[in-house]
Amino acid sequence: MSLFNKLVDHVVETSEQMIRVVEEGAALLMVGNENTDSNTPLQGQGSDVPPATDATGFDHGDFAELDVGDGGDVMNAASPLNGIADNVLGDIMRKQTRPNTTWENVLAFKSAITWKEPFILFLLAFHLCIILFTVYTTRRGGLGSRFALLAVIAIIVRSAETFNGWGAQHWESFATQDYFDDRGVFVGLMLSGPLLLASFCMLIAFLKEASGLLVEVKTMELKQKKMARAKDGNKGKGKKGAKKNAKQD
């Protein structure tokens, strides 16, 4: 069953409940009006007949008037229609506003972040420095600088959980809202994600250099073998020429 069909069934069921509640309320009001109408002629004729009382002396006419007079207010105060309507609207809004696709989740995450606050700007600047240093070490840096950068990235990613817990307790001192949830979504996407991407790019660069070095080594080996064969061929030709000259002599 589709989401639309479920929503329609829920609305129909709620409407039926609302109709039943309205009918019950109307029946109560009609009973109250009949009681007031039955007591009104006696009072209008100026009859001296006192209102009906029971053995305890309780005035039922006053009770009926109290019930009828305050019945509307009581029903309005404790009516279940307000709760039913709130539940229906809440369900509809939750189903309509909840992101369903991956792109909608990305847009929701983007809109939830205040990109101009200093903490986010500092985080973006930090990642920019890491990317520039990664590019530099990949093209011109030595092996030591590359391993040092990988070690720094590994330490930061390993400490991400600790940083998330610390940020959840002290976020008011450096951010405008609490980005640090229990699952660590913000820290995973905004801190660990770019660092892991940089380390992955460095790994690809390592593999590319290793494959290039392997090709160069194999090429040098082939050249050396070819040169060795050429030397052996020249030596063999020289020996054959010397034998021919000796026979002629």
Solvent accessible surface area in square Angstrom, and as a share of the most:
residue,aa,sasa,rsa
1,M,164,0.73
2,S,58,0.37
3,L,97,0.48
4,F,143,0.60
5,N,71,0.37
6,K,107,0.45
7,L,34,0.17
8,V,61,0.35
9,D,75,0.39
10,H,64,0.28
11,V,58,0.34
12,V,77,0.44
13,E,96,0.43
14,T,11,0.06
15,S,45,0.29
16,E,89,0.40
17,Q,63,0.28
18,M,71,0.32
19,I,99,0.50
20,R,128,0.47
21,V,36,0.21
22,V,85,0.49
23,E,108,0.48
24,E,111,0.50
25,G,6,0.05
26,A,45,0.35
27,A,52,0.40
28,L,117,0.58
29,L,93,0.46
30,M,122,0.54
31,V,85,0.49
32,G,8,0.08
33,N,81,0.42
34,E,110,0.49
35,N,62,0.32
36,T,41,0.24
37,D,93,0.48
38,S,72,0.46
39,N,48,0.25
40,T,82,0.48
41,P,71,0.45
42,L,99,0.49
43,Q,123,0.55
44,G,68,0.66
45,Q,145,0.64
46,G,56,0.54
47,S,48,0.31
48,D,139,0.72
49,V,108,0.62
50,P,97,0.61
51,P,77,0.49
52,A,74,0.57
53,T,80,0.46
54,D,63,0.33
55,A,113,0.88
56,T,118,0.68
57,G,54,0.52
58,F,103,0.43
59,D,35,0.18
60,H,82,0.37
61,G,17,0.16
62,D,83,0.43
63,F,113,0.47
64,A,20,0.16
65,E,87,0.39
66,L,110,0.55
67,D,86,0.45
68,V,45,0.26
69,G,55,0.53
70,D,64,0.33
71,G,19,0.19
72,G,27,0.26
73,D,96,0.50
74,V,93,0.53
75,M,64,0.28
76,N,108,0.55
77,A,90,0.70
78,A,80,0.62
79,S,30,0.19
80,P,70,0.44
81,L,48,0.24
82,N,92,0.47
83,G,37,0.35
84,I,30,0.15
85,A,38,0.30
86,D,91,0.47
87,N,97,0.50
88,V,19,0.11
89,L,109,0.54
90,G,23,0.22
91,D,30,0.15
92,I,35,0.18
93,M,106,0.47
94,R,154,0.56
95,K,73,0.31
96,Q,123,0.55
97,T,94,0.55
98,R,177,0.64
99,P,50,0.31
100,N,114,0.58
101,T,76,0.44
102,T,108,0.63
103,W,167,0.59
104,E,72,0.32
105,N,73,0.38
106,V,72,0.41
107,L,79,0.39
108,A,46,0.36
109,F,56,0.23
110,K,117,0.50
111,S,94,0.60
112,A,62,0.48
113,I,12,0.06
114,T,61,0.35
115,W,91,0.32
116,K,180,0.76
117,E,8,0.04
118,P,105,0.66
119,F,23,0.09
120,I,0,0.00
121,L,92,0.46
122,F,143,0.60
123,L,13,0.06
124,L,75,0.37
125,A,50,0.39
126,F,57,0.24
127,H,14,0.06
128,L,104,0.52
129,C,83,0.50
130,I,19,0.10
131,I,86,0.44
132,L,112,0.56
133,F,92,0.38
134,T,9,0.05
135,V,70,0.40
136,Y,123,0.47
137,T,1,0.00
138,T,36,0.21
139,R,197,0.72
140,R,201,0.73
141,G,16,0.16
142,G,44,0.43
143,L,112,0.56
144,G,55,0.53
145,S,40,0.26
146,R,21,0.08
147,F,115,0.48
148,A,56,0.44
149,L,7,0.03
150,L,49,0.24
151,A,49,0.38
152,V,71,0.41
153,I,4,0.02
154,A,60,0.46
155,I,116,0.59
156,I,43,0.22
157,V,40,0.23
158,R,186,0.68
159,S,50,0.32
160,A,13,0.10
161,E,142,0.64
162,T,102,0.59
163,F,66,0.28
164,N,18,0.09
165,G,35,0.34
166,W,122,0.43
167,G,0,0.00
168,A,42,0.33
169,Q,144,0.64
170,H,80,0.36
171,W,63,0.22
172,E,136,0.61
173,S,93,0.60
174,F,57,0.24
175,A,12,0.09
176,T,93,0.54
177,Q,61,0.27
178,D,75,0.39
179,Y,18,0.07
180,F,7,0.03
181,D,55,0.29
182,D,150,0.78
183,R,208,0.76
184,G,17,0.16
185,V,59,0.34
186,F,10,0.04
187,V,5,0.03
188,G,32,0.30
189,L,102,0.51
190,M,19,0.08
191,L,17,0.09
192,S,11,0.07
193,G,30,0.29
194,P,41,0.26
195,L,0,0.00
196,L,94,0.47
197,L,112,0.56
198,A,9,0.07
199,S,23,0.15
200,F,112,0.47
201,C,66,0.39
202,M,3,0.01
203,L,91,0.45
204,I,86,0.44
205,A,16,0.12
206,F,44,0.18
207,L,111,0.55
208,K,153,0.65
209,E,71,0.32
210,A,56,0.43
211,S,58,0.38
212,G,33,0.32
213,L,112,0.56
214,L,107,0.53
215,V,97,0.56
216,E,106,0.48
217,V,78,0.45
218,K,109,0.46
219,T,57,0.33
220,M,105,0.47
221,E,73,0.33
222,L,120,0.60
223,K,115,0.49
224,Q,110,0.49
225,K,116,0.49
226,K,149,0.63
227,M,117,0.52
228,A,50,0.39
229,R,182,0.66
230,A,56,0.43
231,K,119,0.50
232,D,92,0.48
233,G,34,0.33
234,N,99,0.51
235,K,133,0.56
236,G,29,0.28
237,K,149,0.63
238,G,46,0.44
239,K,136,0.58
240,K,136,0.57
241,G,30,0.29
242,A,62,0.48
243,K,134,0.57
244,K,133,0.56
245,N,88,0.45
246,A,71,0.55
247,K,173,0.73
248,Q,149,0.66
249,D,157,0.82
